[in-house]
């Protein structure tokens, strides 16, 4: 073992506040370059010292980010300390000299995070993760009532805002290090929020340059660390249809309906729900997987349901029909379908149980119109940006349009 040495750590005011809190769930929400990933190993080191020999997890949204940024920062900080260990890249483990293990994980598939109980977890760039990751992580921390740190830039008004930020005690630290605090509803959640330039090493010149390059909303998200809804979102009101729990049960008069956006290399997206006699679409299940054959997917679909699917996917539709799935072509035009979904969203004719639709809500938070002439304000309203997936949103378009146009039962409900 190399000789251990004292390691000097320099923290700016925002990082100090996050380090000192004893809240169970700590969020460091900062502008790019604000010192988020730098802080993660420091917090983790402190937690490991309290519980030697225990089990830990570090996760990033993708393996690429994990290898490029998160793991190197952890190795660099632990080097030369009493916790310097050995990295096993094959197994995705960092073995500590006290017998503990840090599991190094990608969160691109939340199912891969299942199993085991952890004393603490660090989620780097958690704003890029789906809500289901947070559901899984809480289960993995439950037995030991472990702590969790998230370090991230806000990317959209997604679950991180609606479930973390709005419930947390929030300390905002400005560029000069001055802090202001707002008390939250849940004492378990504590967030420190600061712009890129709270980090004294970040260039003010670069900060101001990007302020002139980006739209106000984009700049506020990426550099000011403020949650804002991006301009040009295709489905801006869908989150208003989200409920914690939908007690409504389908009656005999209910009409089961769904939407399908086929895919193999890309995600296969499917939504299942029913039109109740209250005149609303009650969503009940999402399917969101890649690399699955249609015969493997069919058991996850509902035999009672009439599915509307991508009209251009004729081969997949025919194969699904041969496999016993009731499916018909949906409406292919993009804008009318989006407008119909938004009409239903604004009138709250859609009911979305929060815990059942993490991928649908993640897509809605980031799906915007393609905007090649953004600087001149000329938005193309006939295309969606390729930067974020919208497979389940396409399925929702087919579902809503098909149901409203084809279901006599539903039209009768609306008349009543």
C-alpha positions as semicolon CSV with decimal commas, in nm:
position;residue;x (nm);y (nm);z (nm)
1;X;0,000;0,000;0,000
2;X;0,131;0,349;-0,080
3;X;0,191;0,578;0,209
4;X;-0,119;0,784;0,284
5;X;-0,100;1,159;0,292
6;X;-0,309;1,451;0,402
7;X;-0,514;1,582;0,111
8;X;-0,604;1,949;0,096
9;X;-0,961;2,011;-0,016
10;X;-1,083;2,348;-0,134
11;X;-1,459;2,398;-0,130
12;X;-1,649;2,707;-0,235
13;X;-1,949;2,827;-0,026
14;X;-2,209;2,622;-0,215
15;X;-2,014;2,301;-0,170
16;X;-1,948;2,375;0,198
17;X;-2,320;2,406;0,271
18;X;-2,391;2,075;0,096
19;X;-2,109;1,906;0,288
20;X;-2,233;2,027;0,627
21;X;-2,597;1,921;0,603
22;X;-2,706;1,599;0,770
23;X;-3,021;1,566;0,554
24;X;-3,072;1,218;0,418
25;X;-3,110;1,321;0,052
26;X;-2,873;1,595;-0,059
27;X;-2,884;1,768;-0,396
28;X;-2,604;1,977;-0,544
29;X;-2,779;2,144;-0,837
30;X;-2,534;2,370;-1,012
31;X;-2,445;2,529;-1,342
32;X;-2,202;2,353;-1,571
33;X;-1,849;2,377;-1,436
34;X;-1,978;2,463;-1,090
35;X;-1,789;2,181;-0,916
36;X;-2,057;1,911;-0,897
37;X;-1,858;1,602;-0,991
38;X;-1,558;1,730;-0,795
39;X;-1,776;1,735;-0,482
40;X;-1,914;1,380;-0,519
41;X;-1,602;1,186;-0,408
42;X;-1,549;1,425;-0,114
43;X;-1,900;1,359;0,017
44;X;-1,866;0,986;-0,045
45;X;-1,529;0,970;0,132
46;X;-1,681;1,133;0,440
47;X;-1,970;0,884;0,445
48;X;-1,738;0,582;0,405
49;X;-1,531;0,698;0,701
50;X;-1,846;0,683;0,917
51;X;-1,931;0,326;0,809
52;X;-1,612;0,133;0,725
53;X;-1,651;-0,199;0,545
54;X;-1,995;-0,119;0,405
55;X;-2,136;-0,126;0,052
56;X;-2,183;0,181;-0,168
57;X;-2,297;0,277;-0,515
58;X;-2,190;0,543;-0,762
59;X;-2,398;0,582;-1,078
60;X;-2,398;0,801;-1,388
61;X;-2,659;0,819;-1,667
62;X;-2,443;0,621;-1,914
63;X;-2,131;0,404;-1,909
64;X;-1,959;0,660;-2,128
65;X;-2,010;0,938;-1,872
66;X;-1,924;0,702;-1,587
67;X;-1,589;0,610;-1,746
68;X;-1,503;0,955;-1,878
69;X;-1,583;1,174;-1,578
70;X;-1,725;1,009;-1,266
71;X;-1,478;0,723;-1,210
72;X;-1,164;0,930;-1,287
73;X;-1,273;1,196;-1,038
74;X;-1,332;0,931;-0,770
75;X;-0,995;0,763;-0,835
76;X;-0,813;1,093;-0,833
77;X;-0,955;1,202;-0,499
78;X;-0,910;0,867;-0,322
79;X;-0,549;0,829;-0,444
80;X;-0,297;0,868;-0,163
81;X;-0,560;0,855;0,113
82;X;-0,639;0,584;0,364
83;X;-0,929;0,480;0,137
84;X;-0,724;0,436;-0,179
85;X;-0,846;0,109;-0,326
86;X;-0,834;-0,099;-0,643
87;X;-1,057;-0,043;-0,946
88;X;-1,192;-0,352;-1,119
89;X;-1,335;-0,223;-1,447
90;X;-1,462;-0,565;-1,555
91;X;-1,680;-0,609;-1,247
92;X;-1,756;-0,238;-1,210
93;X;-1,622;-0,225;-0,854
94;X;-1,386;-0,012;-0,653
95;X;-1,261;-0,229;-0,365
96;X;-1,171;-0,036;-0,053
97;X;-0,891;-0,130;0,190
98;X;-1,142;-0,148;0,476
99;X;-1,324;-0,434;0,298
100;X;-1,599;-0,215;0,159
101;X;-1,705;-0,203;-0,205
102;X;-1,820;0,084;-0,424
103;X;-2,034;-0,049;-0,708
104;X;-1,992;0,162;-1,023
105;X;-2,308;0,156;-1,232
106;X;-2,475;0,299;-1,538
107;X;-2,834;0,412;-1,485
108;X;-2,943;0,382;-1,848
109;X;-3,142;0,071;-1,753
110;X;-3,287;0,108;-1,399
111;X;-3,336;-0,270;-1,374
112;X;-2,957;-0,309;-1,365
113;X;-2,953;-0,113;-1,036
114;X;-3,180;-0,363;-0,862
115;X;-3,046;-0,594;-0,590
116;X;-2,850;-0,533;-0,272
117;X;-2,875;-0,282;0,009
118;X;-2,640;0,016;0,023
119;X;-2,523;0,252;0,295
120;X;-2,497;0,542;0,054
121;X;-2,535;0,632;-0,314
122;X;-2,395;0,911;-0,528
123;X;-2,590;0,982;-0,849
124;X;-2,384;1,198;-1,084
125;X;-2,582;1,404;-1,340
126;X;-2,906;1,268;-1,199
127;X;-3,109;1,515;-1,406
128;X;-3,040;1,295;-1,710
129;X;-3,179;0,986;-1,535
130;X;-3,538;0,867;-1,541
131;X;-3,766;0,890;-1,241
132;X;-3,763;0,512;-1,208
133;X;-3,393;0,529;-1,117
134;X;-3,487;0,730;-0,810
135;X;-3,761;0,479;-0,724
136;X;-3,509;0,194;-0,743
137;X;-3,240;0,380;-0,547
138;X;-3,477;0,448;-0,257
139;X;-3,550;0,075;-0,239
140;X;-3,176;-0,001;-0,237
141;X;-3,123;0,243;0,052
142;X;-3,428;0,138;0,250
143;X;-3,296;-0,134;0,482
144;X;-3,002;0,073;0,609
145;X;-3,185;0,405;0,569
146;X;-2,882;0,516;0,370
147;X;-2,811;0,860;0,234
148;X;-2,803;0,976;-0,126
149;X;-2,621;1,261;-0,297
150;X;-2,723;1,384;-0,639
151;X;-2,498;1,617;-0,835
152;X;-2,646;1,759;-1,152
153;X;-2,728;2,046;-1,380
154;X;-3,104;2,086;-1,433
155;X;-3,197;1,970;-1,783
156;X;-3,575;2,012;-1,782
157;X;-3,879;2,040;-1,556
158;X;-3,873;1,666;-1,496
159;X;-3,909;1,445;-1,186
160;X;-3,606;1,609;-1,026
161;X;-3,800;1,933;-1,007
162;X;-4,144;1,794;-0,926
163;X;-4,031;1,538;-0,664
164;X;-3,704;1,676;-0,526
165;X;-3,682;2,048;-0,569
166;X;-4,037;2,151;-0,479
167;X;-4,027;1,945;-0,158
168;X;-3,674;2,033;-0,045
169;X;-3,527;2,299;0,173
170;X;-3,335;2,499;-0,086
171;X;-3,029;2,715;-0,025
172;X;-2,943;2,937;-0,319
173;X;-2,585;3,059;-0,328
174;X;-2,502;3,347;-0,563
175;X;-2,177;3,427;-0,742
176;X;-2,044;3,617;-0,442
177;X;-2,112;3,325;-0,205
178;X;-2,415;3,486;-0,041
179;X;-2,677;3,231;0,064
180;X;-3,056;3,259;0,088
181;X;-3,273;2,979;0,222
182;X;-3,631;2,865;0,167
183;X;-3,775;2,596;0,395
184;X;-3,917;2,287;0,229
185;X;-4,204;2,050;0,303
186;X;-3,994;1,737;0,350
187;X;-3,700;1,747;0,595
188;X;-3,533;1,453;0,421
189;X;-3,461;1,665;0,112
190;X;-3,198;1,939;0,105
191;X;-3,078;2,118;-0,209
192;X;-2,797;2,364;-0,266
193;X;-2,836;2,556;-0,589
194;X;-2,577;2,785;-0,747
195;X;-2,463;2,915;-1,088
196;X;-2,142;2,817;-1,263
197;X;-1,960;3,129;-1,144
198;X;-2,005;3,048;-0,777
199;X;-1,705;2,831;-0,852
200;X;-1,418;3,087;-0,837
201;X;-1,229;2,888;-1,101
202;X;-1,503;2,931;-1,362
203;X;-1,445;3,203;-1,620
204;X;-1,678;3,503;-1,601
205;X;-1,589;3,578;-1,962
206;X;-1,712;3,234;-2,070
207;X;-2,024;3,270;-1,855
208;X;-2,114;3,599;-2,024
209;X;-2,028;3,464;-2,369
210;X;-2,275;3,177;-2,330
211;X;-2,541;3,415;-2,202
212;X;-2,529;3,574;-2,547
213;X;-2,527;3,241;-2,731
214;X;-2,821;3,062;-2,568
215;X;-3,186;3,142;-2,522
216;X;-3,274;3,272;-2,177
217;X;-3,432;2,943;-2,073
218;X;-3,136;2,738;-2,195
219;X;-2,888;2,965;-2,022
220;X;-3,083;2,960;-1,697
221;X;-3,091;2,580;-1,697
222;X;-2,729;2,511;-1,792
223;X;-2,541;2,801;-1,632
224;X;-2,769;2,952;-1,367
225;X;-2,895;2,610;-1,245
226;X;-3,253;2,736;-1,248
227;X;-3,538;2,505;-1,338
228;X;-3,725;2,649;-1,635
229;X;-3,950;2,504;-1,897
230;X;-3,779;2,514;-2,234
231;X;-3,944;2,712;-2,510
232;X;-4,093;2,503;-2,787
233;X;-4,190;2,198;-2,581
234;X;-4,429;1,986;-2,785
235;X;-4,634;1,866;-2,485
236;X;-4,603;2,146;-2,227
237;X;-4,916;2,061;-2,027
238;X;-4,892;1,685;-1,993
239;X;-4,750;1,707;-1,639
240;X;-5,077;1,867;-1,524
241;X;-5,242;1,531;-1,590
242;X;-5,015;1,350;-1,344
243;X;-5,167;1,212;-1,023
244;X;-5,007;1,025;-0,735
245;X;-5,279;0,762;-0,751
246;X;-5,575;0,697;-0,978
247;X;-5,843;0,504;-0,785
248;X;-6,078;0,488;-1,086
249;X;-6,160;0,132;-1,188
250;X;-6,278;0,042;-1,540
251;X;-6,644;-0,046;-1,566
252;X;-6,810;-0,271;-1,821
253;X;-6,877;0,034;-2,034
254;X;-6,509;0,128;-2,039
255;X;-6,327;0,116;-2,370
256;X;-5,972;-0,024;-2,354
257;X;-5,741;0,157;-2,587
258;X;-5,368;0,188;-2,647
259;X;-5,094;0,328;-2,866
260;X;-4,787;0,161;-3,016
261;X;-4,469;0,305;-3,168
262;X;-4,276;-0,003;-3,289
263;X;-3,899;-0,028;-3,262
264;X;-3,619;-0,278;-3,220
265;X;-3,287;-0,092;-3,220
266;X;-3,480;0,210;-3,094
267;X;-3,727;0,167;-2,812
268;X;-4,057;-0,012;-2,867
269;X;-4,308;0,217;-2,696
270;X;-4,659;0,109;-2,597
271;X;-4,925;0,266;-2,376
272;X;-5,233;0,089;-2,243
273;X;-5,535;0,252;-2,082
274;X;-5,910;0,286;-2,100
275;X;-6,171;0,551;-2,165
276;X;-6,393;0,562;-1,860
277;X;-6,751;0,674;-1,827
278;X;-6,614;0,990;-1,665
279;X;-6,500;1,094;-2,014
280;X;-6,127;1,067;-1,938
281;X;-5,843;0,853;-2,065
282;X;-5,700;0,660;-1,770
283;X;-5,351;0,536;-1,855
284;X;-5,253;0,215;-1,683
285;X;-4,928;0,077;-1,826
286;X;-4,627;0,165;-2,037
287;X;-4,388;-0,069;-2,217
288;X;-4,050;0,078;-2,315
289;X;-3,779;-0,164;-2,425
290;X;-3,532;-0,208;-2,709
291;X;-3,392;-0,527;-2,861
292;X;-3,715;-0,723;-2,810
293;X;-3,886;-0,939;-3,073
294;X;-4,257;-0,876;-3,122
295;X;-4,344;-1,221;-2,988
296;X;-4,157;-1,129;-2,669
297;X;-4,351;-0,804;-2,636
298;X;-4,703;-0,940;-2,691
299;X;-4,741;-1,079;-2,333
300;X;-4,699;-0,721;-2,202
301;X;-4,988;-0,593;-2,414
302;X;-5,353;-0,617;-2,309
303;X;-5,576;-0,853;-2,513
304;X;-5,881;-0,637;-2,433
305;X;-5,719;-0,334;-2,586
306;X;-5,750;-0,182;-2,932
307;X;-5,406;-0,040;-3,012
308;X;-5,345;0,239;-3,261
309;X;-5,001;0,215;-3,414
310;X;-4,762;0,393;-3,647
311;X;-4,933;0,371;-3,989
312;X;-4,594;0,348;-4,162
313;X;-4,498;0,034;-3,966
314;X;-4,711;-0,198;-4,179
315;X;-4,493;-0,507;-4,137
316;X;-4,489;-0,478;-3,757
317;X;-4,864;-0,412;-3,750
318;X;-4,937;-0,721;-3,959
319;X;-4,712;-0,936;-3,741
320;X;-4,877;-0,807;-3,424
321;X;-5,218;-0,887;-3,571
322;X;-5,100;-1,240;-3,654
323;X;-4,987;-1,271;-3,290
324;X;-5,339;-1,182;-3,173
325;X;-5,299;-0,812;-3,094
326;X;-5,589;-0,587;-3,189
327;X;-5,419;-0,300;-3,371
328;X;-5,515;-0,052;-3,641
329;X;-5,326;0,233;-3,811
330;X;-5,304;0,559;-3,622
331;X;-5,298;0,907;-3,774
332;X;-4,952;0,993;-3,906
333;X;-4,964;1,374;-3,926
334;X;-4,758;1,516;-3,645
335;X;-4,906;1,854;-3,565
336;X;-5,278;1,761;-3,551
337;X;-5,191;1,468;-3,324
338;X;-4,989;1,686;-3,088
339;X;-5,263;1,949;-3,081
340;X;-5,522;1,686;-2,989
341;X;-5,305;1,554;-2,703
342;X;-5,249;1,910;-2,579
343;X;-5,622;1,983;-2,590
344;X;-5,688;1,678;-2,375
345;X;-5,402;1,771;-2,141
346;X;-5,531;2,124;-2,090
347;X;-5,879;1,992;-2,016
348;X;-5,732;1,715;-1,795
349;X;-5,899;1,441;-1,997
350;X;-5,587;1,227;-1,945
351;X;-5,500;1,069;-1,608
352;X;-5,139;0,956;-1,561
353;X;-5,041;0,777;-1,236
354;X;-4,695;0,913;-1,160
355;X;-4,523;0,591;-1,056
356;X;-4,639;0,392;-1,360
357;X;-4,511;0,620;-1,638
358;X;-4,153;0,731;-1,570
359;X;-4,046;0,708;-1,934
360;X;-4,348;0,888;-2,076
361;X;-4,300;1,178;-1,836
362;X;-3,926;1,189;-1,900
363;X;-3,990;1,219;-2,273
364;X;-4,253;1,491;-2,225
365;X;-4,016;1,702;-2,013
366;X;-3,759;1,727;-2,292
367;X;-3,943;1,678;-2,622
368;X;-3,934;2,001;-2,823
369;X;-3,993;2,109;-3,180
370;X;-3,693;2,116;-3,406
371;X;-3,567;2,471;-3,425
372;X;-3,296;2,516;-3,690
373;X;-3,353;2,893;-3,698
374;X;-3,375;2,937;-3,322
375;X;-3,168;3,253;-3,316
376;X;-3,422;3,420;-3,547
377;X;-3,719;3,271;-3,368
378;X;-3,840;3,070;-3,670
379;X;-3,948;2,733;-3,531
380;X;-4,034;2,438;-3,754
381;X;-4,361;2,306;-3,613
382;X;-4,366;1,997;-3,834
383;X;-4,066;1,816;-3,682
384;X;-3,959;1,712;-3,335
385;X;-3,601;1,748;-3,220
386;X;-3,386;1,439;-3,260
387;X;-3,203;1,523;-2,939
388;X;-3,459;1,356;-2,713
389;X;-3,663;1,038;-2,770
390;X;-4,039;1,055;-2,818
391;X;-4,145;0,695;-2,875
392;X;-4,409;0,690;-2,600
393;X;-4,528;1,037;-2,697
394;X;-4,580;0,910;-3,051
395;X;-4,776;0,619;-2,906
396;X;-4,984;0,870;-2,709
397;X;-5,054;1,070;-3,026
398;X;-5,181;0,760;-3,207
399;X;-5,386;0,659;-2,903
400;X;-5,557;0,993;-2,841
401;X;-5,632;1,068;-3,205
402;X;-5,753;0,717;-3,277
403;X;-5,971;0,703;-2,968
404;X;-6,132;1,042;-3,025
405;X;-6,197;0,978;-3,396
406;X;-6,290;0,609;-3,393
407;X;-6,455;0,531;-3,062
408;X;-6,828;0,578;-3,077
409;X;-6,842;0,496;-2,708
410;X;-6,610;0,783;-2,629
411;X;-6,795;1,032;-2,850
412;X;-7,117;0,936;-2,678
413;X;-6,952;0,998;-2,341
414;X;-6,843;1,344;-2,452
415;X;-7,195;1,429;-2,564
416;X;-7,330;1,326;-2,224
